[in-house]
Each structure stands twice: as structure tokens, then as C-alpha cells.
Amino acid sequence: MDEYLRRHFALVDASFCFVAKYRAAPTVRSVLRVANSFGSSQLTRQNLVELAAIAPDLLILELPKTTFQSRSDDVFSPTPVSEEDLEVVTFPLAPQTSQRASTKRKSLFDAALKKNNDVVEGREQTKEHQVSTGNKDSEPASTDPKKTTTSFTPNEQAPFQTDWGSSVLTMLQQMDLYKNQIVHVERCSARQAQYRDLEPLQLCKQVCKALNKCYSIKQLYSHQFEAIEAIRRGENAVLSTATASGKSLAYNVPMLDMLLEDPNATFMYLFPTKALAQDQLKSLRRFLEAADLPLHLGATFDGDTPMKSRSMVIRETRIFLTNPDMLHLTILPQHQQWKKVLSSLSTHVVCCSATIRNPEAHFRQLLPALPRQSMRVDADAEANTEEDMVPPNLDFFRQRPLRVITEDGAPSVEKLFCVWNPEVAKTRSSLQVSSQPADVSKSSSAVLTPRKRKRIEDTASRQNPGEEEQKHEVNSSTSAIYQGSRILARLVEAEVATLLFCRGRKLTELMLMNVHSILKADPKTQNLLRRVSSYRGGYTLEARRRIEQRLFSGDLLGVVATNALELGIDIGELDCTIHLGLPSSIASLWQQAGRAGRRQQQSKQTQSVAVIVCFDAPLDQYFAQKQHAMELFQLEPEAVSLNPMNQRVLGQHLLCAARESALYSSQSGTAYIDSLVFGGLNDNTRITEDDEPAASEVNKVLLPLVKEKKLMKYSEAGGHLSYRVHSCMPKKFRAVSLRSICDENYTVVATSNTAVNDVAGGEVLDEIPGDKAFFQVYPTAVYLHQAQEYLITRLDNIQRTAFAKKCLQPLTYFTTCRDFTDLEVEQTSSHCLTCNRSEKLYGSNSQANYETTSKKRVEDVGTEHVNEFEQRVKPNRVTIFERREGGSGLVPEIVRVLPKLIEKAWTIASECSCPDGCPACIQSSGCSEYNHVLDKQGSLQVLDYLHSVPTI
């Protein structure tokens, strides 16, 4: 009983401190609301009365001294005022909100509780004595609540912990812009750690010693144990667990164990970014140092590695931390220099493979290229028999078991997801504004002329000065960008370390400008300007490292970032994440939210908060509705959409592989390897008179390359067919960009007002991909960088440089580029026709008609082009296409689930209450025509018809 009373008092004490700290009246209702906001113990006013009865001098519930006047009946109150709204919780003996005062209150309560228990125990003994002596004239127990202890059943729940996350949400609810924007709160409970002992792994003593010395680890998480066990058995392993679950140990431990057994073994780690590789190198070298091994055994090999030291790195290093781009552009083309490393390659690790989204088709072809070279080095090129041509380490490529590990054994803090919908405030404000004329008209005559209505409205506005300013403020505050900025500014003011994720570079800079403006407007928060920064790709290496270090050390309280900080870079302790708009995938949502609450062991913090601020886009608004919000947290991570036989990408990598060694060559030892990597040519590889390779997938790519004189066919001994690079191909054709189609970047240089076109004297601000330069840094464009505005004065296409001039005065506008997309269908890969099918079975005929309904569905809807002068004839069709050349396999996946997509689109459009279409149903923020030609009723007719047809 005493323990539960102490927990209840600690809960009341923490809630009182939170409410009083933010200058709110600590009424009984407000204290109970904070205490019961998703807390482990649900308190009532009766609990407060019981606590006050135990310590009447410490805790007092009283009405304020102010005399409350009764309100007139014509004033509407949405909720009646109860005693809990007026009663105030006070602590006369220690009224402060400091930690010292809180400790004092708890000490006084413990003393009062002990004293109360002594009194109760004395009364029980007296009562027992009276009963034993037969005295029935004993005095009845007093009914004064201040002198007796009311017995009650304690709450049989987990021990109380201060619900910090709910306090943060309560703080957001107390903001002046809050109008019930929080539509859903999802509580993800904390997870306890699941451990496994080290003994079954039979690791060497030096590894166990290093684990204990470096990490104080004598046990492993269950997923680490399973991954290490699979690797030691020679299996391939895929580890997919939450952020900060110790995945790096899953490959560092078996790596170190194999390195100690074989000092000549080599390992290669592939990371998607150089920053992540640098971060992992620090922890790797700490692990090597704990194992008493030289630090130079682990090193990064990337674009930042000096040319003069690369030979030494190749010679001395055993663990290489690099990226796919370096593997593609340097290691594989120079495989002769890496012969010793490739021949001893034991394991290669792909870290954060889920983040490699854009170059997934390239990466699919690049991943087997590394073991292809390592096997070719081991193969005997002088072998005489076909069996001898098989590499000795072919097990590397055979169908070895794949262990998929998804059950997370690491502990995690409790996480609160808050879905924040600014559209709720917009709806409420529009209802309030639209209701004003109706209310005014009721007090006037039935028929109002425009002049009379204007006079009445002017009179009403004069009676309520400042109403127009308030309306303007409400309307401006309904933007998701504005409300996200206000939320971040409020959390920074409360010293809550927060990371805000944006979808693009320009939005990142715009958000930082808004947050700085909000903090600058209040003299009390102007000192926080330096503690809020932005982080995104394109910044110089020095700038990114500086921001990472400030965030890790706690100097920065708020950072506005793109998904560049979504990766596993250690950026210290964060309390909260804000997601401006739904992330691009469910995996990204959990990855970004996992950046907060990473260090449960080092911190007393047991919760983290993720606030999802929804845009007015259809997908955001679908999950922002109360009836659909819960679905967001029940969805599984998306399946990878990948087209492994992307002909353009496959053709590029076939040329790269042919440059390294001939394709399908028995002399070079690649015949069997390439059949596993790229697929077999055909069963009959012998050259005949009418030699034409079979129409396999790889041949569909090889034949055009031969016709284009990029490859040559060779006939080797024994009639084997091989392919080599054509002599007319340039040596630098390997410069195939893995990240994008365009591999040229433009540099943004800040120049002075006197030398606006001087590159040498300017400061490098950013690097922009060449395919985006004409859309972002064209002349007269407004360029944003670290909350500072610049004007682009010139774009030099020869030097690939954009010159920017710093704006001395704040601008009242920003720029965006308008483009026009013209789609031309070149060919049809597949189509459906109307046909009759006849089938004869056991002497009877059955016929079935199959009609092409898809085309008829669209042709049934009569349409006209908005431009009457448009002369080009186009069929009535909806075209779904990918911008990436060759495609990534996304469109076939869309075709597969098209009925479900139409059903979801029909649900969104039909449930939206807008009359003419809005961003939440049919409009698109990326529409180059600003949604002027869209019609909601027409959209509903098309969707209703498509939805009513059973199949597509």
C-alpha cells in the first residue's frame, strides 16, 4: 500500500511541476489530465483527497481566493465548469517547481506517511484490545478525511514512471494555435532485451575480452547471436532490426574472430554514404584496440582517401570500409592492384541496404561483381578440362542458405506517435469565419442589402477590435509548414532535442527560415537562434561534419534535415522527431522515428515522441482521418520493387564486366561464373553456320550491344562463345553513375557584390546534380542556404557553376520553376484484344468471350482538351510512367495492385467533404497547371465507374 501511495504522490508532484512550469494554473483537472495522459496509473480526484488526508499540511486542495461571478445564461459553454476546474493543487511547504523542492516534498510525504501508519497501527491495536476485553462502548472512528485514512484497492499495474512523452504532447496542446489538430496518438510499448550467452558461439578468448573491454558486454542480444551463428556456419544472413539495436556487432564479432584465425583474411564493408563509413570506422577501431590489434587493419577507402596513400591502404589494411560507387569506379576496374585482397576476401557486408533506393537496379548488378572478380582470381586460366575451369570457391555463389533475422532482441524505449493534422484547424477556422455573417444576420431584418450587411459587419468589428487580425492569424496558421515550424520552435524553447525531417532541400531551408523568424520575434528566445541549424546533402564535407559534431555534443537543440540524417550516423541523444509530411515509405517512417530515444541505458529518459505533421496531400489526409490513422501503424514495410533485368542497366554493367574480363570466356575462367551472375546464354554454345544465340534475357541485351559495336563475339577453342569489348570503345566508358542518370554536378558559389562572377574569391555553398540545376539555380532564382537568401545572378554551363549574391534585405517571395511534360508513346509492349475462345472437351463445345474492358472504360467518358487549339490527337488514357530511365520495376507492381489502388482512390475522393476538389482528394501539389483544369465531379464519375467494374 505504501509503495503505491508513494508512486501516486510522485505522479502528482511531477504533473504539478510540469503545469506550473509553463505558467498554467495547477487546477485539479489540469494536474489529473497530465497525470493520466497515457500514464501507467490512472488517478482520480478521490486519490488526491486521500493523499491530502495523509499529509494535510503538505498537499492542499483549495478554491482560489478570487471571487468567481456567475455567468449569464446567454454565454455558451461547451463543457460545464466543475469543482475540478476551480480547485487548485498547492504545496504550501514547498511551492517551487525545482528539483530540490520536489525532493523535499517527497521527503515530507514519506514522513507523513510513516506517521500516519503509526497512528493507524495504534488504533488497530486499541480496537483489538477493546474487542478482546469485550468493551463494546468504544468510540466510533472519526469521519474527518483529514484525520483518517480511507482504504482503497491499489492499481495493479506496472510501477509508475513519469510519462514524459505525454507531457510533451500536453505542452503542444497548450500552444495558442492548437485547435484539436492531434487526431490520433499511437503508443508503442517499450521492449525488454532478450539476451543469449556467448559460450555456444565458441568465440576465441581475445574476442570475448574485447567485447567486455570495449562495450562491457558479456551477453549478446538474440538477433546478434543468430546473425553471428549464421555467419560462422557459412550462411548468408540478412539482419533487419530497429535503429540502434547493435547491428554492427553482428558482423564485427565474426569478422574479428576470423581475422584472428587467419591474419591474411580480408573483409569489405559497403556503406551507402561516406559519412556512415567514417562513423563506423570509429567504432571498429575501438573494437580493434580492445582486441590489442593494430588500428591500421581497418580503414576507409573512398573518394576522400588521398591518392598517395591508397597503395599503402591496399597493402596494409584487412578491413575495407567503402561504398558502391568506389567499388564500381575504382576497385573493380583496378582489380589487378587488388588481386591479393580479392583472393583473400572472406566476407563482404552491405550495411543499410534499405537506404539504397535510387540505384537499386545498378546495385543489383554491382553486388555480384565483387565475388565474380575474387572467384576469377582463384580460377586456373590454364585448365584443360571443363571441370578445372570451375573456381575453387564457387560456394560463394551457390545457393547457400539465407538466414533472415527480423526479431529484434534489443531493448527500446516507449515511443509515442502523434498524428497532427493542420487541416482540422483550417476546417474549424473556416466554420467560425463563415458563421459570423449568419449570426449577425439573425439580429437584423430578414432582408439585408449589401450596404446594410456591410454596415452591420463594420459595427460588429468595431465592437471586437483585433478580430480581423485574429482571423488572419488563424488562416495563416493552418499551413503544415507554419505549424511544423511552430512545433519545432516550441520544443527548442523547452530544450527538447528535436530532429525535423523534410522531403526536399528547398523545403529544409524554408523551414529553417521560418523557425528562425519565430525565435527572433520573441526576445526571450533570440539566444536560441544559434542552436537551430539545417542539414542536407550538398553541403560541403566540413560543414556536414561540423553540424554532426554540434548535434552529437548537444550544442544543437533543433535540426531541420532531409533524409540524409535517416541513416545510422551516431548523432547523440534526441528526444523527439518531427516528420513534415508522411515519409516516402513505412520503413523510412520507422527509421526516422528511431533516431530519437537511441540511448536508454545512458539516460533516464524512458520515452521518445514522434510528431507526424500531415500535408494536405491525399495520402497524408487519408491517414490523418481518425478512422484511418491506426492503419498507418499496422502496415508492414514495403516490399522492394526491383527489375533485375532492366535492359539499359544490365547493358551498362555487361560492358563494365567485359572491360574487366571477357564475358562467358572459358579461357578467362568466367564462363561458369557469368552464367550464375548474368544468366546463361543457351544450352548450345557451339558456333554453327547460322549462329544466333537463343533469345534469353541476357541475349536480348548482348545482341544490341554487338550491333552497336560495343561488344564483339569471339569463338574460343572448343566452340565456346565469348564476348569482349569492341576496340572502338573508349577507355572511360565505365563512368556509369550509380546514383542517377546524370553524373555531373553544378557548384553554387557565393560571390561578393563587387565580383559577382568570380569563382576564385567565392565561398562554395552547395553542389547540385546537373539534371536539377536548370530547375533550381537558374538566373533570378531565389536560393536558400542556412536561413540566408541568395539571388542567382548567372549560370555558367561550361564551368558548371551557379553564381549567387547574398540578399542584404529579406525578400518577400521565393521562386519555383514551371515545366511542361510531353509524353510520347513509342511502342506497345503488351496489349489485349477482343477474341473468342473455343474449347472442345469430351465431345462438347464451350465458348467464353474475353473483351478489353480497360479501353472501353476510358472511352465511355467524354472529354475535351482545355486548350481548344491543341491539334495533336492523343488517345484517352491515363499514363503511369517512371522518370528513371529503364524503370525500376515499379510500374509492373502498380499494374498488379491496380484494383486496390483504384479502390483506395475512390474511398479518398468519396469521403472528402470538399465540393470542388482539394489537395486532400484529387489535387496534386506538383501539378504544373496548379490544378486549374481538375473537376471533382468528373473524377468521381471516372473513379466510380472504374471501381464498379469487377476486374481490370
WOTABEL-V872055 format. One line per field, one symbol per residue. phi: phi as a letter, one per 20 degrees, with the letter a starting at -180 (. if undefined). burial: b if it has 9 or more other C-alpha atoms within 8 Angstrom, else e. A space follows every 50 residues. Layout:
phi = ???
burial = ???
//
This chain:
phi = .ffffffffffffffffffffeldfffffffffffefmeecedcffffff ffffcfeedcdbefffeeefeffeefcfcfedfffdfdeccffbefdfff ffffffffffffffffffffffffffffffffemfeefffffeffeccde fbeffecfgfcgeffffffffffeffefcmffebcddeffdefddcfegf flfffffffffffedlddcdffffffffffffenefccdccffmdmffff dffffffffffcfefcccdddfcfffffffffffffffffemdffffdbe cbfefgffdffffffeedcddbcgffffecfffdfffdgffffdfebcdd dlffeeefefffffefgffffffffffffefefddfffffffdfgfdfff fdeddceedefbffcdddeddfffffffffffffffffffffedffddfg fffffffffffffcfnffffffffffeefffffffffffffffeldfccd edebfffffffffffffffffdgfdffegfecbcbafoffgfffffffff fffnfeecceceffeffeffdnecdbcddenfffbfffgffffffemfcf fecffdbcccddeefefgffffeeegfdfffgedfegfffebdfdgffff ffffffffffageldffemdfffffefdoffafdefecfefbgfeeffff effffffeldccecdefnnfdcccfffefffefffefeebfedddddede dffecfceffeeefebccgffdffeccfgmfeddblmdecdfebceffel cdecdfefdfedbcdbedccdddceebdebbdcfbdddcdblnddccced deefffffffefccffefefdfecffbdddbdfffnmdnffgffffdggf ffffffffffefefedobfeccecfeffdlmfdecfffffffffffffff cc
burial = eeebbbbbbbbbbbbbbbbbeeeeebbbebbbebbbbebbbebebebbbb bbbbbbebbbbeeeeeeeeeeeeeeeeeeeeeebbbbbbbbbebeebeee bbebbbebbbebbeebeeebeeeeeeeeebbeeeeeeeeeeeeebebbbe eeeeeeeeebeebbbbbbebebeeeeebeebbbbbbeeebbebbbbebee eebeeebbbbbbbbeebbebbbbbbbbbbbbeeebbbbbebbbebebeeb bbbbbbbbbeeeeebbbbbbbbebebbbbebeebbbbbbbbeeeeebbbb bbeebeeeebeebbeebbbbbbbbebbbbebbbebeebbebbbbbeebbe ebeeebeebbbbbbbbebbbbbbbbbbbbbbeeeeeebbbbeebeeeeeb eebebeebbbbbbbbbbbbbbbbbbbebbeeeeeeeeeebbeeeeeebee eebeebbeeebeeeeeeeeebeebbebbebebbbbbbbbbbbbeebbbbb bbbebebbbbbbbbbbebbbeeeebbebbebbbbbbeebbeeebeebbbb bbebebbbbbbbbbbbbbeeeebbbbbbbbbbbebbebbbbbbbbbbbeb eeeeebbbbbbbbbbbbbebbbbbbbebbbeeeeeeeeeeebbeebbbbb bbbbbbbbbbbbbbbbebbbbbbbbbbebbbeeebebeeeeeeeebebbb bbeebbeebbbbbebbeebbbbbbbbeebeeeeeeebbeeeebebbbbbb bbeeebeeeeebebbbbbbbeebeebbbbebbbbbbbbbbbbbbbeeeeb bbbbbbbeeeeeeeeeeeeeeeeeeeeeeeeeeeeeeeeeeeeeeeeeee ebeeeebbeeeeeeeeeeeeeeeeeeeeeeebeeeebbbbbebeeeebbe ebbebbebbeeeeeeebebbbbbbeeeeeebeeeebeebbebbbbbbeee ee
//
